[in-house]
Amino acid sequence: MNEKKLKLIENGMKLFAKKGYYHTSIQEIASESGVSKGAFYLHFKSKEDFIATSFEYFHNNLAAELKEVMDQNNDPRRSLAEQLTVLFAYIYKHKDSIVMIIRDNISIGEDTDKLMNHFKVENFNWLKTNIEAIFGTNAQPFLIDLVIQLGGLLNGYFKWIVLDHVHIEKEKAGAYIVRRLDDLMQGMLQREEKALVTFKQIPQEYAQETTEAIPSVEDILSIIREKLSGLSVSAEEIERLQEALEAFEKEWKKKSPQVVVLQGLLAHFKNYPTLQKESYMLSETAGIKLL
């Protein structure tokens, strides 16, 4: 995005937050940005196009920040906690603009409504991906319930922050909420609950995005095997890790694999940053505790 268009978006959103969407004119946005009204129309077809583009810009920036954290191959629980810290920081930074959106009840046409619906589906898949990374196949029976519960938990905190100006320590919030997610999962397992909402009950727009299968143990082992060649370690160390991987696969394929053996073999991989994500996924999918 070029500098002038970005400046218009940033200044326009500040004016919307201060005066409201319906009380801010295109001329005011242009003047605040040091350009003519005609120059505004070089970048945006209308005020409605401007707000839609602004929504998409801020949404994509947040999505990029969250993806950057996800790509760091952390323990999935720590990764989600760090993503939530980013999200809470974003809410505080743009609180005035969020208040404006809620206050003015902005609904500005079919295109923007479609964009907001797309954001909603993206958010669903973001929650779903993190939950699957943490709990593996154990989450499958309760996956939609967990998405709804985690999403509701976050929305509740966001409303208190935005509307009631409650201060929350964002550095602690992520880990705190991840612990509540663990509590929810463990509670459903211990009580042998049945899912309240399943994939069959959700709208097709979400179901289309949830058809990807959860990686199997064999799939995760293949990913680790491919990553081994890229490790910055000696050839001897890579050979040792390959042998541990083959031994893990051999033990896993037995009719009654020994958990303690799998745990010992898997422990070889968790201290390598580029393999941490797969190590935790493997522990969850295989149903063993990572040492």
C-alpha positions as CSV (number, residue, x, y, z in Angstrom):
1,M,0.0,0.0,0.0
2,N,1.5,3.4,-1.0
3,E,2.3,6.1,1.6
4,K,-0.5,8.5,0.6
5,K,-3.2,5.8,0.8
6,L,-1.9,4.6,4.1
7,K,-1.9,8.2,5.5
8,L,-5.5,8.7,4.4
9,I,-6.5,5.5,6.2
10,E,-4.7,6.3,9.4
11,N,-6.0,9.9,9.5
12,G,-9.5,8.9,8.5
13,M,-9.8,6.3,11.2
14,K,-8.6,8.8,13.8
15,L,-11.3,11.3,12.7
16,F,-14.0,8.5,12.7
17,A,-12.9,7.6,16.3
18,K,-13.2,11.3,17.4
19,K,-16.2,12.5,15.5
20,G,-18.0,9.3,14.3
21,Y,-18.3,7.7,10.9
22,Y,-21.4,9.6,9.9
23,H,-20.2,13.0,11.1
24,T,-16.9,12.9,9.2
25,S,-16.7,14.1,5.6
26,I,-14.4,13.0,2.9
27,Q,-13.2,16.6,2.7
28,E,-12.1,16.4,6.3
29,I,-10.2,13.2,5.7
30,A,-8.5,14.7,2.7
31,S,-7.6,18.0,4.5
32,E,-6.3,16.1,7.6
33,S,-4.0,14.1,5.2
34,G,-2.8,17.1,3.3
35,V,-4.3,16.1,0.0
36,S,-7.2,17.4,-2.2
37,K,-10.7,15.8,-2.2
38,G,-9.9,14.8,-5.8
39,A,-6.8,13.0,-4.6
40,F,-8.9,11.0,-2.1
41,Y,-10.9,9.6,-5.0
42,L,-7.8,8.5,-6.8
43,H,-7.5,5.9,-4.0
44,F,-11.1,5.2,-2.9
45,K,-14.3,5.1,-4.9
46,S,-16.4,6.4,-2.0
47,K,-16.5,6.8,1.8
48,E,-18.0,3.3,2.0
49,D,-15.0,1.9,0.0
50,F,-12.7,3.8,2.3
51,I,-14.0,2.3,5.5
52,A,-14.1,-1.2,3.9
53,T,-10.5,-0.8,2.8
54,S,-9.5,0.4,6.3
55,F,-11.2,-2.6,8.0
56,E,-9.3,-4.9,5.7
57,Y,-6.0,-3.1,6.2
58,F,-6.1,-3.3,10.0
59,H,-7.5,-6.9,9.9
60,N,-4.6,-8.0,7.7
61,N,-2.0,-6.3,9.8
62,L,-3.3,-8.1,12.9
63,A,-3.5,-11.4,11.0
64,A,0.1,-11.0,9.9
65,E,1.3,-10.4,13.5
66,L,-0.6,-13.5,14.7
67,K,0.9,-15.6,11.9
68,E,4.4,-14.4,12.8
69,V,3.9,-15.7,16.3
70,M,2.4,-19.0,15.0
71,D,5.4,-19.5,12.7
72,Q,7.9,-19.4,15.5
73,N,7.3,-23.1,16.2
74,N,6.6,-22.6,19.9
75,D,4.8,-25.0,22.2
76,P,1.2,-24.6,21.0
77,R,0.0,-23.4,24.4
78,R,2.7,-20.8,24.6
79,S,2.1,-19.8,21.0
80,L,-1.6,-19.2,21.7
81,A,-0.8,-17.2,24.8
82,E,1.6,-15.0,22.9
83,Q,-0.9,-14.6,20.1
84,L,-3.5,-13.5,22.6
85,T,-1.0,-11.0,24.1
86,V,-0.7,-9.5,20.6
87,L,-4.5,-9.5,20.2
88,F,-5.1,-7.7,23.6
89,A,-2.4,-5.1,22.7
90,Y,-4.2,-4.5,19.3
91,I,-7.5,-4.0,21.1
92,Y,-6.0,-1.4,23.5
93,K,-4.2,0.4,20.6
94,H,-7.3,0.7,18.4
95,K,-9.9,0.9,21.2
96,D,-11.3,4.3,20.0
97,S,-11.9,3.0,16.5
98,I,-13.6,-0.2,17.8
99,V,-15.9,2.0,20.0
100,M,-16.8,4.0,16.9
101,I,-17.7,0.9,15.0
102,I,-20.0,-0.3,17.8
103,R,-21.4,3.1,18.5
104,D,-22.2,4.0,14.9
105,N,-23.5,0.5,14.1
106,I,-21.8,0.7,10.7
107,S,-23.4,-1.4,8.0
108,I,-22.4,0.0,4.7
109,G,-23.4,-2.3,1.9
110,E,-23.3,-5.8,0.6
111,D,-19.5,-5.8,-0.2
112,T,-18.5,-4.7,3.3
113,D,-20.9,-7.2,4.9
114,K,-19.3,-9.9,2.8
115,L,-15.9,-8.7,4.0
116,M,-17.0,-8.8,7.7
117,N,-18.4,-12.3,7.2
118,H,-15.0,-13.4,5.7
119,F,-13.3,-12.0,8.8
120,K,-15.7,-14.0,11.0
121,V,-14.8,-17.2,9.2
122,E,-11.1,-16.4,9.4
123,N,-11.5,-15.9,13.2
124,F,-13.2,-19.2,13.5
125,N,-10.4,-21.0,11.7
126,W,-7.8,-19.2,13.7
127,L,-9.3,-20.4,17.0
128,K,-9.9,-23.9,15.5
129,T,-6.2,-24.2,14.3
130,N,-4.8,-23.2,17.7
131,I,-7.2,-25.6,19.6
132,E,-6.2,-28.5,17.3
133,A,-2.5,-27.7,17.8
134,I,-2.9,-27.9,21.6
135,F,-5.2,-30.9,22.0
136,G,-4.7,-32.9,18.7
137,T,-7.3,-35.5,18.1
138,N,-8.6,-35.3,21.6
139,A,-10.3,-32.0,20.7
140,Q,-12.2,-33.5,17.7
141,P,-15.4,-34.4,19.6
142,F,-15.6,-31.0,21.3
143,L,-13.9,-28.9,18.6
144,I,-16.9,-26.6,17.8
145,D,-17.8,-26.2,21.4
146,L,-14.3,-25.3,22.3
147,V,-14.2,-22.7,19.5
148,I,-17.5,-21.2,20.7
149,Q,-16.4,-21.2,24.3
150,L,-12.9,-19.7,23.6
151,G,-14.4,-17.1,21.3
152,G,-17.1,-16.2,23.8
153,L,-14.4,-15.8,26.5
154,L,-12.4,-13.5,24.4
155,N,-15.4,-11.4,23.3
156,G,-16.4,-11.0,26.9
157,Y,-13.0,-9.5,27.9
158,F,-12.9,-7.3,24.8
159,K,-16.3,-5.8,25.6
160,W,-15.2,-5.0,29.2
161,I,-12.0,-3.4,27.8
162,V,-13.7,-1.4,25.1
163,L,-17.0,-0.4,26.6
164,D,-16.3,-0.3,30.3
165,H,-12.6,0.7,30.1
166,V,-11.4,-2.1,32.3
167,H,-7.7,-2.5,32.4
168,I,-6.3,-6.0,32.0
169,E,-2.6,-6.8,32.1
170,K,-2.2,-8.1,28.5
171,E,1.1,-9.8,29.3
172,K,-0.7,-12.1,31.8
173,A,-4.0,-12.4,29.9
174,G,-2.9,-14.8,27.2
175,A,-1.5,-17.5,29.5
176,Y,-4.5,-17.0,31.9
177,I,-7.0,-17.7,29.1
178,V,-5.0,-20.7,27.8
179,R,-5.3,-22.2,31.3
180,R,-9.1,-21.6,31.2
181,L,-9.1,-23.4,27.8
182,D,-7.3,-26.4,29.4
183,D,-9.9,-26.3,32.2
184,L,-12.8,-26.5,29.7
185,M,-11.2,-29.4,27.8
186,Q,-10.4,-31.3,31.0
187,G,-13.8,-30.7,32.4
188,M,-15.5,-32.1,29.3
189,L,-13.2,-35.2,29.3
190,Q,-13.6,-35.9,33.0
191,R,-17.4,-35.7,32.8
192,E,-17.5,-37.6,29.6
193,E,-19.6,-34.9,28.0
194,K,-21.2,-35.1,24.6
195,A,-20.8,-32.2,22.2
196,L,-23.4,-29.5,22.3
197,V,-22.6,-28.3,18.8
198,T,-21.0,-30.4,16.1
199,F,-19.7,-29.8,12.5
200,K,-23.1,-31.0,11.1
201,Q,-24.8,-28.1,12.9
202,I,-22.7,-25.2,11.8
203,P,-23.3,-23.1,8.7
204,Q,-21.8,-24.4,5.4
205,E,-19.5,-21.3,5.2
206,Y,-17.6,-22.7,8.3
207,A,-17.9,-26.3,7.3
208,Q,-16.2,-25.7,4.0
209,E,-13.2,-24.4,5.9
210,T,-13.0,-27.4,8.3
211,T,-12.6,-30.3,5.9
212,E,-8.8,-30.5,6.3
213,A,-8.0,-33.6,8.3
214,I,-6.1,-33.4,11.5
215,P,-2.5,-34.6,10.9
216,S,-1.9,-38.2,11.9
217,V,1.1,-39.5,13.8
218,E,2.6,-40.7,10.4
219,D,2.0,-37.2,8.9
220,I,3.8,-35.5,11.7
221,L,6.7,-37.9,11.6
222,S,7.0,-37.1,7.9
223,I,7.2,-33.4,8.6
224,I,9.9,-34.0,11.3
225,R,11.8,-36.2,8.9
226,E,11.8,-33.4,6.2
227,K,12.9,-30.8,8.7
228,L,15.9,-32.8,10.0
229,S,18.0,-32.0,7.0
230,G,17.7,-28.3,7.7
231,L,18.9,-28.4,11.3
232,S,22.1,-26.5,12.0
233,V,23.8,-29.4,13.8
234,S,26.4,-32.0,12.9
235,A,25.8,-34.9,10.6
236,E,26.3,-37.2,13.5
237,E,23.5,-35.5,15.5
238,I,21.1,-35.6,12.5
239,E,21.8,-39.3,12.1
240,R,21.1,-39.8,15.8
241,L,17.8,-38.0,15.5
242,Q,16.9,-40.0,12.4
243,E,17.5,-43.2,14.3
244,A,15.3,-41.9,17.2
245,L,12.5,-41.1,14.7
246,E,12.7,-44.5,13.1
247,A,12.6,-46.1,16.6
248,F,9.6,-44.0,17.5
249,E,7.7,-45.0,14.3
250,K,8.6,-48.7,14.8
251,E,7.3,-48.6,18.5
252,W,4.2,-46.7,17.5
253,K,3.2,-49.3,14.9
254,K,3.3,-52.1,17.5
255,K,-0.1,-53.5,18.6
256,S,0.6,-52.3,22.2
257,P,3.3,-49.6,22.1
258,Q,5.0,-48.7,25.4
259,V,4.3,-45.1,26.4
260,V,7.5,-44.8,28.3
261,V,9.5,-45.7,25.2
262,L,7.7,-43.3,23.0
263,Q,8.2,-40.5,25.6
264,G,11.9,-41.2,25.8
265,L,12.3,-41.1,22.0
266,L,10.2,-38.0,21.6
267,A,12.2,-36.1,24.2
268,H,15.1,-36.1,21.7
269,F,13.3,-33.5,19.5
270,K,11.7,-31.0,21.8
271,N,14.8,-28.9,22.5
272,Y,15.2,-28.0,18.8
273,P,13.2,-24.8,18.2
274,T,12.2,-25.7,14.6
275,L,10.9,-29.1,15.8
276,Q,9.0,-27.9,19.0
277,K,5.7,-27.5,17.3
278,E,5.7,-30.9,15.7
279,S,7.0,-32.5,19.0
280,Y,4.0,-31.1,20.9
281,M,1.6,-32.0,18.1
282,L,3.0,-35.5,18.1
283,S,2.6,-35.9,21.9
284,E,-1.0,-34.7,21.7
285,T,-1.9,-36.8,18.7
286,A,-0.3,-39.9,20.0
287,G,-1.8,-39.3,23.5
288,I,1.5,-39.2,25.4
289,K,2.9,-36.6,27.8
290,L,5.9,-34.8,26.5
291,L,8.8,-35.1,29.0
